[in-house]
Amino acid sequence: MQQYHKLKYKNIITLLLSIIFAFILSRFEVLHQFLLNLGNFGYIGAFIAGILFVSTFTVATGAVILLVLAEKLSPVEIGIIAGLGAVIGDFVIFKFVRDGLTDEIREVYEKIDHNNHLLKILHTKYFSWMFPVFGAIVIASPLPDEIGVSLMGIGKIKIYKFLILSFILNATGIFLVVSASKFIRP
């Protein structure tokens, strides 16, 4: 374990390993069935579905659980409870990006672009406000949140503001998805 902490790009390696691990886990039918049965656990299922709803690898499963729960619970309740779960999922991503991945990617980028042309453009007054705005749009949408959370982490938003914004955006987005499913059902 000490060797891992000495690695130069441990966050990039962790990211790649987690993608491989998620891909391998997605192939196990038993795990998939367990996750789909979370819809039978009411509010606990909604909370866990919220956590799953924010990741690229688990968004489909999270959405299915939420839609199953929509048959039993009100969209407002699902939005609030799943929104709280989504905040936890987003916060894990946020901390990972902010506490090391950004620095490692910047270091690799600086080796490629010695003059930092892209960074200079992105840190102008025209672009600096766009990171949090685009991040918020992605988080509120049914799209997976990794990109939006990363943009907000790069934008140096304060943690408490991120948590509040994440809850409001996720709860609203989940509420809208669940509410829309009631009108679309045959």
RONURO-789165 format. One record per atom (N, C-alpha, C): atom name; x, y, z. Coordinates in nm, 3 decimals, decimal comma, always signed. Layout:
CA | X | Y | Z
...
//
This chain:
N | +0,082 | -0,119 | +0,000
CA | +0,000 | +0,000 | +0,000
C | +0,087 | +0,127 | +0,000
N | +0,202 | +0,119 | +0,065
CA | +0,290 | +0,235 | +0,066
C | +0,342 | +0,267 | -0,073
N | +0,361 | +0,164 | -0,153
CA | +0,408 | +0,186 | -0,290
C | +0,304 | +0,262 | -0,370
N | +0,176 | +0,235 | -0,343
CA | +0,069 | +0,305 | -0,414
C | +0,073 | +0,455 | -0,384
N | +0,095 | +0,491 | -0,258
CA | +0,099 | +0,632 | -0,221
C | +0,219 | +0,705 | -0,280
N | +0,322 | +0,629 | -0,317
CA | +0,441 | +0,689 | -0,377
C | +0,427 | +0,708 | -0,528
N | +0,325 | +0,648 | -0,588
CA | +0,307 | +0,661 | -0,732
C | +0,286 | +0,806 | -0,770
N | +0,340 | +0,844 | -0,883
CA | +0,330 | +0,982 | -0,927
C | +0,188 | +1,017 | -0,974
N | +0,123 | +0,928 | -1,047
CA | -0,009 | +0,956 | -1,102
C | -0,112 | +0,860 | -1,042
N | -0,120 | +0,855 | -0,910
CA | -0,208 | +0,757 | -0,844
C | -0,356 | +0,786 | -0,870
N | -0,395 | +0,911 | -0,885
CA | -0,536 | +0,941 | -0,911
C | -0,578 | +0,901 | -1,052
N | -0,491 | +0,920 | -1,149
CA | -0,521 | +0,877 | -1,286
C | -0,529 | +0,724 | -1,290
N | -0,437 | +0,658 | -1,220
CA | -0,440 | +0,511 | -1,214
C | -0,567 | +0,464 | -1,145
N | -0,605 | +0,529 | -1,035
CA | -0,728 | +0,493 | -0,964
C | -0,849 | +0,510 | -1,054
N | -0,853 | +0,617 | -1,131
CA | -0,963 | +0,641 | -1,223
C | -0,972 | +0,528 | -1,326
N | -0,860 | +0,494 | -1,386
CA | -0,860 | +0,388 | -1,487
C | -0,898 | +0,252 | -1,426
N | -0,846 | +0,221 | -1,308
CA | -0,881 | +0,096 | -1,242
C | -1,030 | +0,090 | -1,204
N | -1,084 | +0,203 | -1,162
CA | -1,227 | +0,205 | -1,126
C | -1,315 | +0,185 | -1,249
N | -1,274 | +0,237 | -1,363
CA | -1,349 | +0,215 | -1,487
C | -1,346 | +0,067 | -1,524
N | -1,229 | +0,007 | -1,515
CA | -1,217 | -0,137 | -1,545
C | -1,300 | -0,219 | -1,447
N | -1,292 | -0,185 | -1,318
CA | -1,368 | -0,257 | -1,215
C | -1,518 | -0,245 | -1,238
N | -1,565 | -0,124 | -1,271
CA | -1,708 | -0,104 | -1,298
C | -1,752 | -0,186 | -1,420
N | -1,668 | -0,191 | -1,521
CA | -1,700 | -0,269 | -1,639
C | -1,712 | -0,418 | -1,605
N | -1,619 | -0,468 | -1,525
CA | -1,622 | -0,610 | -1,485
C | -1,745 | -0,638 | -1,400
N | -1,775 | -0,550 | -1,304
CA | -1,893 | -0,571 | -1,219
C | -2,023 | -0,569 | -1,298
N | -2,026 | -0,488 | -1,403
CA | -2,149 | -0,479 | -1,482
C | -2,182 | -0,610 | -1,553
N | -2,086 | -0,698 | -1,563
CA | -2,106 | -0,827 | -1,630
C | -2,168 | -0,933 | -1,540
N | -2,176 | -0,907 | -1,409
CA | -2,233 | -1,003 | -1,314
C | -2,383 | -0,984 | -1,304
N | -2,460 | -1,081 | -1,349
CA | -2,605 | -1,074 | -1,349
C | -2,662 | -1,068 | -1,207
N | -2,599 | -1,136 | -1,112
CA | -2,647 | -1,136 | -0,973
C | -2,645 | -0,995 | -0,916
N | -2,538 | -0,923 | -0,939
CA | -2,529 | -0,785 | -0,892
C | -2,633 | -0,698 | -0,961
N | -2,650 | -0,717 | -1,088
CA | -2,749 | -0,639 | -1,164
C | -2,890 | -0,663 | -1,109
N | -2,924 | -0,786 | -1,082
CA | -3,056 | -0,819 | -1,027
C | -3,075 | -0,760 | -0,887
N | -2,969 | -0,764 | -0,807
CA | -2,976 | -0,705 | -0,673
C | -3,006 | -0,556 | -0,683
N | -2,936 | -0,488 | -0,771
CA | -2,957 | -0,344 | -0,787
C | -3,099 | -0,313 | -0,835
N | -3,148 | -0,394 | -0,927
CA | -3,285 | -0,371 | -0,976
C | -3,389 | -0,397 | -0,867
N | -3,360 | -0,488 | -0,774
CA | -3,453 | -0,517 | -0,664
C | -3,452 | -0,409 | -0,557
N | -3,361 | -0,313 | -0,566
CA | -3,361 | -0,203 | -0,470
C | -3,490 | -0,121 | -0,478
N | -3,557 | -0,132 | -0,589
CA | -3,685 | -0,061 | -0,605
C | -3,790 | -0,109 | -0,505
N | -3,769 | -0,225 | -0,447
CA | -3,863 | -0,278 | -0,347
C | -3,836 | -0,225 | -0,207
N | -3,730 | -0,148 | -0,189
CA | -3,692 | -0,101 | -0,055
C | -3,735 | +0,043 | -0,027
N | -3,824 | +0,098 | -0,105
CA | -3,880 | +0,231 | -0,077
C | -3,776 | +0,340 | -0,072
N | -3,774 | +0,412 | +0,040
CA | -3,686 | +0,529 | +0,054
C | -3,539 | +0,492 | +0,052
N | -3,505 | +0,379 | +0,109
CA | -3,365 | +0,334 | +0,105
C | -3,324 | +0,307 | -0,040
N | -3,413 | +0,244 | -0,114
CA | -3,387 | +0,221 | -0,256
C | -3,372 | +0,350 | -0,333
N | -3,455 | +0,451 | -0,299
CA | -3,445 | +0,581 | -0,366
C | -3,312 | +0,648 | -0,336
N | -3,268 | +0,638 | -0,212
CA | -3,140 | +0,697 | -0,173
C | -3,025 | +0,632 | -0,249
N | -3,024 | +0,500 | -0,254
CA | -2,918 | +0,428 | -0,325
C | -2,928 | +0,454 | -0,476
N | -3,050 | +0,461 | -0,528
CA | -3,068 | +0,492 | -0,670
C | -3,013 | +0,631 | -0,702
N | -3,027 | +0,725 | -0,608
CA | -2,971 | +0,858 | -0,627
C | -2,820 | +0,854 | -0,637
N | -2,757 | +0,773 | -0,553
CA | -2,612 | +0,757 | -0,561
C | -2,573 | +0,700 | -0,697
N | -2,648 | +0,600 | -0,742
CA | -2,618 | +0,535 | -0,870
C | -2,648 | +0,626 | -0,989
N | -2,741 | +0,718 | -0,974
CA | -2,789 | +0,802 | -1,083
C | -2,682 | +0,899 | -1,136
N | -2,575 | +0,922 | -1,059
CA | -2,478 | +1,025 | -1,098
C | -2,361 | +0,973 | -1,179
N | -2,346 | +0,842 | -1,189
CA | -2,228 | +0,786 | -1,256
C | -2,261 | +0,730 | -1,393
N | -2,170 | +0,745 | -1,485
CA | -2,187 | +0,693 | -1,620
C | -2,216 | +0,544 | -1,620
N | -2,150 | +0,471 | -1,532
CA | -2,160 | +0,326 | -1,532
C | -2,286 | +0,274 | -1,464
N | -2,350 | +0,357 | -1,383
CA | -2,466 | +0,310 | -1,307
C | -2,592 | +0,392 | -1,331
N | -2,586 | +0,489 | -1,420
CA | -2,702 | +0,577 | -1,442
C | -2,823 | +0,499 | -1,491
N | -2,805 | +0,403 | -1,578
CA | -2,919 | +0,326 | -1,630
C | -2,986 | +0,247 | -1,519
N | -2,906 | +0,183 | -1,435
CA | -2,961 | +0,106 | -1,324
C | -3,032 | +0,199 | -1,226
N | -2,969 | +0,311 | -1,194
CA | -3,031 | +0,409 | -1,105
C | -3,163 | +0,460 | -1,159
N | -3,169 | +0,487 | -1,289
CA | -3,292 | +0,535 | -1,351
C | -3,402 | +0,429 | -1,345
N | -3,367 | +0,304 | -1,370
CA | -3,467 | +0,196 | -1,364
C | -3,524 | +0,184 | -1,223
N | -3,436 | +0,190 | -1,122
CA | -3,482 | +0,183 | -0,983
C | -3,576 | +0,299 | -0,953
N | -3,540 | +0,418 | -0,996
CA | -3,625 | +0,535 | -0,972
C | -3,760 | +0,521 | -1,041
N | -3,761 | +0,467 | -1,161
CA | -3,888 | +0,450 | -1,233
C | -3,976 | +0,343 | -1,168
N | -3,913 | +0,239 | -1,112
CA | -3,990 | +0,139 | -1,038
C | -4,050 | +0,203 | -0,912
N | -3,970 | +0,285 | -0,845
CA | -4,018 | +0,352 | -0,724
C | -4,129 | +0,453 | -0,756
N | -4,128 | +0,507 | -0,876
CA | -4,230 | +0,605 | -0,915
C | -4,370 | +0,545 | -0,915
N | -4,378 | +0,413 | -0,923
CA | -4,508 | +0,347 | -0,918
C | -4,566 | +0,345 | -0,777
N | -4,479 | +0,360 | -0,675
CA | -4,523 | +0,350 | -0,537
C | -4,514 | +0,480 | -0,458
N | -4,416 | +0,563 | -0,490
CA | -4,390 | +0,685 | -0,414
C | -4,416 | +0,808 | -0,499
N | -4,434 | +0,921 | -0,433
CA | -4,458 | +1,044 | -0,508
C | -4,327 | +1,095 | -0,567
N | -4,335 | +1,163 | -0,681
CA | -4,215 | +1,218 | -0,744
C | -4,139 | +1,316 | -0,654
N | -4,211 | +1,390 | -0,570
CA | -4,145 | +1,485 | -0,480
C | -4,060 | +1,410 | -0,378
N | -4,117 | +1,305 | -0,319
CA | -4,041 | +1,225 | -0,221
C | -3,919 | +1,161 | -0,287
N | -3,938 | +1,105 | -0,404
CA | -3,826 | +1,043 | -0,475
C | -3,720 | +1,147 | -0,506
N | -3,762 | +1,265 | -0,553
CA | -3,667 | +1,371 | -0,586
C | -3,583 | +1,412 | -0,465
N | -3,646 | +1,427 | -0,350
CA | -3,573 | +1,470 | -0,231
C | -3,479 | +1,361 | -0,181
N | -3,530 | +1,240 | -0,165
CA | -3,448 | +1,131 | -0,110
C | -3,337 | +1,092 | -0,209
N | -3,371 | +1,074 | -0,336
CA | -3,269 | +1,038 | -0,435
C | -3,173 | +1,155 | -0,456
N | -3,221 | +1,279 | -0,442
CA | -3,134 | +1,395 | -0,452
C | -3,028 | +1,395 | -0,344
N | -3,065 | +1,353 | -0,222
CA | -2,967 | +1,342 | -0,114
C | -2,862 | +1,235 | -0,146
N | -2,909 | +1,122 | -0,200
CA | -2,814 | +1,018 | -0,241
C | -2,722 | +1,067 | -0,352
N | -2,778 | +1,141 | -0,445
CA | -2,698 | +1,193 | -0,556
C | -2,590 | +1,290 | -0,507
N | -2,621 | +1,365 | -0,402
CA | -2,521 | +1,456 | -0,346
C | -2,400 | +1,377 | -0,296
N | -2,425 | +1,263 | -0,234
CA | -2,314 | +1,180 | -0,186
C | -2,230 | +1,131 | -0,304
N | -2,296 | +1,082 | -0,408
CA | -2,224 | +1,036 | -0,526
C | -2,144 | +1,150 | -0,590
N | -2,206 | +1,265 | -0,602
CA | -2,138 | +1,381 | -0,661
C | -2,021 | +1,427 | -0,575
N | -2,039 | +1,424 | -0,443
CA | -1,933 | +1,470 | -0,353
C | -1,809 | +1,382 | -0,363
N | -1,830 | +1,251 | -0,376
CA | -1,716 | +1,160 | -0,394
C | -1,640 | +1,196 | -0,522
N | -1,713 | +1,219 | -0,629
CA | -1,650 | +1,258 | -0,756
C | -1,580 | +1,393 | -0,741
N | -1,647 | +1,489 | -0,678
CA | -1,595 | +1,624 | -0,658
C | -1,462 | +1,621 | -0,581
N | -1,459 | +1,547 | -0,471
CA | -1,337 | +1,539 | -0,390
C | -1,224 | +1,471 | -0,468
N | -1,259 | +1,368 | -0,542
CA | -1,158 | +1,297 | -0,621
C | -1,097 | +1,390 | -0,725
N | -1,181 | +1,466 | -0,794
CA | -1,132 | +1,558 | -0,897
C | -1,053 | +1,671 | -0,834
N | -1,108 | +1,729 | -0,730
CA | -1,047 | +1,847 | -0,671
C | -0,920 | +1,817 | -0,592
N | -0,914 | +1,702 | -0,530
CA | -0,802 | +1,671 | -0,441
C | -0,688 | +1,595 | -0,507
N | -0,675 | +1,601 | -0,634
CA | -0,559 | +1,536 | -0,692
C | -0,566 | +1,511 | -0,841
N | -0,680 | +1,468 | -0,891
CA | -0,687 | +1,436 | -1,033
C | -0,659 | +1,558 | -1,120
N | -0,712 | +1,672 | -1,081
CA | -0,690 | +1,794 | -1,158
C | -0,541 | +1,828 | -1,164
N | -0,473 | +1,816 | -1,051
CA | -0,330 | +1,846 | -1,049
C | -0,250 | +1,751 | -1,137
N | -0,286 | +1,622 | -1,132
CA | -0,216 | +1,524 | -1,213
C | -0,239 | +1,546 | -1,362
N | -0,363 | +1,577 | -1,399
CA | -0,393 | +1,603 | -1,539
C | -0,321 | +1,730 | -1,585
N | -0,318 | +1,832 | -1,499
CA | -0,248 | +1,956 | -1,533
C | -0,099 | +1,930 | -1,555
N | -0,040 | +1,846 | -1,471
CA | +0,102 | +1,814 | -1,484
C | +0,129 | +1,742 | -1,617
N | +0,045 | +1,647 | -1,652
CA | +0,060 | +1,576 | -1,780
C | +0,040 | +1,674 | -1,895
N | -0,060 | +1,761 | -1,884
CA | -0,087 | +1,860 | -1,989
C | +0,031 | +1,953 | -2,009
N | +0,093 | +1,997 | -1,899
CA | +0,206 | +2,089 | -1,909
C | +0,325 | +2,026 | -1,980
N | +0,337 | +1,894 | -1,972
CA | +0,444 | +1,826 | -2,044
C | +0,417 | +1,824 | -2,194
N | +0,289 | +1,827 | -2,230
CA | +0,251 | +1,825 | -2,371
C | +0,254 | +1,966 | -2,430
N | +0,194 | +2,062 | -2,359
CA | +0,185 | +2,201 | -2,406
C | +0,267 | +2,289 | -2,312
N | +0,391 | +2,310 | -2,347
CA | +0,483 | +2,384 | -2,259
C | +0,443 | +2,530 | -2,240
N | +0,373 | +2,588 | -2,333
CA | +0,334 | +2,729 | -2,324
C | +0,196 | +2,750 | -2,263
N | +0,127 | +2,642 | -2,230
CA | -0,005 | +2,648 | -2,165
C | -0,106 | +2,734 | -2,242
N | -0,110 | +2,719 | -2,372
CA | -0,203 | +2,797 | -2,454
C | -0,348 | +2,776 | -2,412
N | -0,387 | +2,651 | -2,396
CA | -0,526 | +2,623 | -2,360
C | -0,561 | +2,677 | -2,222
N | -0,472 | +2,662 | -2,126
CA | -0,498 | +2,715 | -1,991
C | -0,513 | +2,866 | -1,991
N | -0,434 | +2,933 | -2,070
CA | -0,444 | +3,079 | -2,078
C | -0,581 | +3,121 | -2,132
N | -0,629 | +3,050 | -2,231
CA | -0,761 | +3,081 | -2,287
C | -0,871 | +3,051 | -2,185
N | -0,861 | +2,936 | -2,121
CA | -0,966 | +2,896 | -2,027
C | -0,972 | +2,982 | -1,902
N | -0,865 | +3,050 | -1,866
CA | -0,865 | +3,134 | -1,747
C | -0,892 | +3,282 | -1,777
N | -0,940 | +3,313 | -1,896
CA | -0,981 | +3,449 | -1,925
C | -1,117 | +3,475 | -1,862
N | -1,154 | +3,602 | -1,853
CA | -1,281 | +3,636 | -1,789
C | -1,401 | +3,580 | -1,866
N | -1,384 | +3,550 | -1,993
CA | -1,493 | +3,497 | -2,073
C | -1,521 | +3,350 | -2,044
N | -1,420 | +3,277 | -2,005
CA | -1,436 | +3,134 | -1,981
C | -1,451 | +3,097 | -1,834
N | -1,399 | +3,177 | -1,743
CA | -1,396 | +3,138 | -1,602
C | -1,535 | +3,116 | -1,544
N | -1,634 | +3,190 | -1,587
CA | -1,770 | +3,172 | -1,535
C | -1,841 | +3,053 | -1,598
N | -1,789 | +3,005 | -1,711
CA | -1,858 | +2,898 | -1,784
C | -1,846 | +2,762 | -1,717
N | -1,736 | +2,735 | -1,647
CA | -1,720 | +2,603 | -1,584
C | -1,835 | +2,571 | -1,489
N | -1,863 | +2,657 | -1,391
CA | -1,973 | +2,625 | -1,300
C | -2,110 | +2,622 | -1,368
N | -2,132 | +2,709 | -1,465
CA | -2,262 | +2,713 | -1,533
C | -2,285 | +2,585 | -1,614
N | -2,188 | +2,546 | -1,695
CA | -2,202 | +2,422 | -1,771
C | -2,208 | +2,301 | -1,679
N | -2,131 | +2,306 | -1,571
CA | -2,136 | +2,198 | -1,473
C | -2,275 | +2,183 | -1,413
N | -2,338 | +2,295 | -1,378
CA | -2,473 | +2,292 | -1,321
C | -2,574 | +2,238 | -1,422
N | -2,561 | +2,275 | -1,547
CA | -2,652 | +2,226 | -1,651
C | -2,641 | +2,074 | -1,664
N | -2,519 | +2,022 | -1,663
CA | -2,499 | +1,878 | -1,676
C | -2,554 | +1,804 | -1,554
N | -2,532 | +1,859 | -1,434
CA | -2,581 | +1,794 | -1,313
C | -2,733 | +1,790 | -1,311
N | -2,798 | +1,896 | -1,355
CA | -2,944 | +1,901 | -1,354
C | -3,006 | +1,810 | -1,460
N | -2,931 | +1,779 | -1,564
CA | -2,983 | +1,696 | -1,671
C | -2,977 | +1,548 | -1,632
N | -3,046 | +1,462 | -1,706
CA | -3,036 | +1,319 | -1,678
C | -2,902 | +1,257 | -1,720
N | -2,814 | +1,337 | -1,775
CA | -2,682 | +1,286 | -1,812
C | -2,601 | +1,255 | -1,687
N | -2,507 | +1,161 | -1,695
CA | -2,420 | +1,133 | -1,581
C | -2,344 | +1,259 | -1,538
N | -2,319 | +1,271 | -1,409
CA | -2,268 | +1,396 | -1,351
C | -2,117 | +1,414 | -1,353
N | -2,040 | +1,317 | -1,394
CA | -1,895 | +1,327 | -1,382
C | -1,839 | +1,453 | -1,447
N | -1,885 | +1,484 | -1,567
CA | -1,833 | +1,601 | -1,638
C | -1,875 | +1,729 | -1,567
N | -2,002 | +1,736 | -1,527
CA | -2,050 | +1,856 | -1,458
C | -1,979 | +1,879 | -1,326
N | -1,962 | +1,773 | -1,249
CA | -1,893 | +1,784 | -1,120
C | -1,748 | +1,822 | -1,142
N | -1,686 | +1,766 | -1,244
CA | -1,546 | +1,800 | -1,274
C | -1,533 | +1,947 | -1,311
N | -1,625 | +1,997 | -1,390
CA | -1,622 | +2,139 | -1,427
C | -1,638 | +2,228 | -1,305
N | -1,725 | +2,187 | -1,213
CA | -1,742 | +2,267 | -1,092
C | -1,619 | +2,256 | -1,002
N | -1,556 | +2,140 | -0,998
CA | -1,434 | +2,125 | -0,919
C | -1,321 | +2,209 | -0,975
N | -1,311 | +2,215 | -1,107
CA | -1,209 | +2,297 | -1,172
C | -1,238 | +2,444 | -1,145
N | -1,367 | +2,479 | -1,140
CA | -1,407 | +2,618 | -1,120
C | -1,385 | +2,668 | -0,979
N | -1,331 | +2,588 | -0,890
CA | -1,296 | +2,628 | -0,753
C | -1,416 | +2,675 | -0,671
N | -1,531 | +2,611 | -0,691
CA | -1,648 | +2,643 | -0,611
C | -1,626 | +2,592 | -0,469
N | -1,678 | +2,662 | -0,370
CA | -1,665 | +2,620 | -0,230
C | -1,748 | +2,495 | -0,206
N | -1,702 | +2,411 | -0,115
CA | -1,766 | +2,281 | -0,092
C | -1,911 | +2,297 | -0,050
N | -1,940 | +2,386 | +0,045
CA | -2,078 | +2,399 | +0,092
C | -2,170 | +2,448 | -0,019
N | -2,120 | +2,536 | -0,106
CA | -2,201 | +2,582 | -0,220
C | -2,224 | +2,467 | -0,318
N | -2,120 | +2,387 | -0,339
CA | -2,133 | +2,273 | -0,428
C | -2,239 | +2,176 | -0,376
N | -2,236 | +2,146 | -0,245
CA | -2,332 | +2,051 | -0,187
C | -2,475 | +2,101 | -0,201
N | -2,497 | +2,227 | -0,173
CA | -2,632 | +2,284 | -0,185
C | -2,677 | +2,282 | -0,331
N | -2,590 | +2,328 | -0,418
CA | -2,623 | +2,332 | -0,561
C | -2,646 | +2,192 | -0,615
N | -2,563 | +2,097 | -0,575
CA | -2,578 | +1,959 | -0,619
C | -2,713 | +1,902 | -0,576
N | -2,753 | +1,928 | -0,451
CA | -2,882 | +1,877 | -0,405
C | -2,996 | +1,938 | -0,484
N | -2,996 | +2,069 | -0,499
CA | -3,106 | +2,136 | -0,571
C | -3,114 | +2,087 | -0,714
N | -3,001 | +2,081 | -0,782
CA | -3,000 | +2,039 | -0,923
C | -3,039 | +1,893 | -0,939
N | -2,982 | +1,805 | -0,856
CA | -3,014 | +1,663 | -0,867
C | -3,158 | +1,634 | -0,828
N | -3,204 | +1,693 | -0,718
CA | -3,342 | +1,669 | -0,676
C | -3,440 | +1,716 | -0,784
N | -3,413 | +1,831 | -0,842
CA | -3,499 | +1,883 | -0,948
C | -3,494 | +1,794 | -1,072
N | -3,374 | +1,756 | -1,113
CA | -3,359 | +1,670 | -1,230
C | -3,426 | +1,535 | -1,212
N | -3,407 | +1,474 | -1,095
CA | -3,469 | +1,344 | -1,067
C | -3,621 | +1,358 | -1,061
N | -3,669 | +1,464 | -0,996
CA | -3,813 | +1,489 | -0,991
C | -3,871 | +1,500 | -1,131
N | -3,804 | +1,574 | -1,219
CA | -3,855 | +1,593 | -1,356
C | -3,854 | +1,461 | -1,434
N | -3,749 | +1,381 | -1,418
CA | -3,743 | +1,252 | -1,488
C | -3,854 | +1,160 | -1,440
N | -3,871 | +1,151 | -1,308
CA | -3,974 | +1,064 | -1,252
C | -4,114 | +1,114 | -1,289
N | -4,135 | +1,244 | -1,284
CA | -4,264 | +1,301 | -1,321
C | -4,295 | +1,277 | -1,469
N | -4,195 | +1,292 | -1,554
CA | -4,214 | +1,269 | -1,697
C | -4,250 | +1,123 | -1,724
N | -4,196 | +1,034 | -1,643
CA | -4,225 | +0,891 | -1,666
C | -4,372 | +0,860 | -1,640
N | -4,437 | +0,936 | -1,555
CA | -4,579 | +0,912 | -1,529
C | -4,665 | +0,948 | -1,649
N | -4,619 | +1,046 | -1,728
CA | -4,696 | +1,087 | -1,846
C | -4,664 | +1,002 | -1,968
N | -4,547 | +0,943 | -1,971
CA | -4,502 | +0,866 | -2,088
C | -4,550 | +0,722 | -2,083
N | -4,577 | +0,671 | -1,966
CA | -4,617 | +0,529 | -1,954
C | -4,738 | +0,498 | -2,040
N | -4,739 | +0,375 | -2,098
CA | -4,853 | +0,335 | -2,181
C | -4,976 | +0,306 | -2,097
//
